[in-house]
Amino acid sequence: MPEVYAYEDIDGHKFWDGGLLGNTPIKELLEAHKQFWEGKIGSENLENSFRRNIESEDNIINERYESEGNSHVQRIPDLELYIVNLLDPRENNSNADRNMVPQDFDGVRDRHIDIKLSGGYDAKRDGLYTDYITLIEKLISLGDNDETIKDKIKRILDDNTPRRFNTEEFKKNIDILKNTFKIIKVVQIQRKDDIDSISGKLADFTSETINKLIRDGYEDTLSK
């Protein structure tokens, strides 16, 4: 962090901690999940599989990727998220005295760090993303028994998406849909408040503190 450590020099560029922009890098995780499976299955296989299997929602969910070269629907597997939040923007200590507004500079700075660097994960947004995928699958399935609707759906899939910038490459609707997946489970483990918390906690890497965090982590996980 800027207040604690100097920047890192990587290939001539200066970097500070990524927590300043996103302390829980869920967006990066989702992108890595998509890229890994797109590389493993193959972009062309994903598209061909999507075109061959414009089926009902249940069939799409139940038939996921098993191995290359099989006859099953090859889709990017759905994802379960397990998130450990080390900082909490809310005071949730059981001690009423500890839930008071900070009265000194260090207390204010400590709360500022908690608020600024807390998770920031928006479960509602990703839930909405999953709902959109389900809705799209249901709309596509309307063409299962109607060749006219099915042909219209195929033409829509081959249409180009709007470009937001002139430098943006052309994409078809199917390019967006072929590598979609759902977030089917989210488990968040929230670290409990520490009555001895101070603003300099981010720089505390003593063995005593690390061992305590490990013990607390096991207990918090088992309580879920």
Secondary structure, DSSP 8 states (H G I E B T S, - for coil): -TTTS--EEETTEEE--THHHHSS-HHHHHHHHHHHHHHHH-HHHHHHHHHHT---HHHHHHS---STT-SS------EEEEEEES--SS---S-GGGGS---SHHHHHHHHHHHHHS----HHHHHHHHHHHHHHHHHHGGGTT-HHHHHHHHHHHTSB---SSTTS---BHHHHHTT---EEEEEEEE----TT--GGGGG---HHHHHHHHHHHHHHHHT-
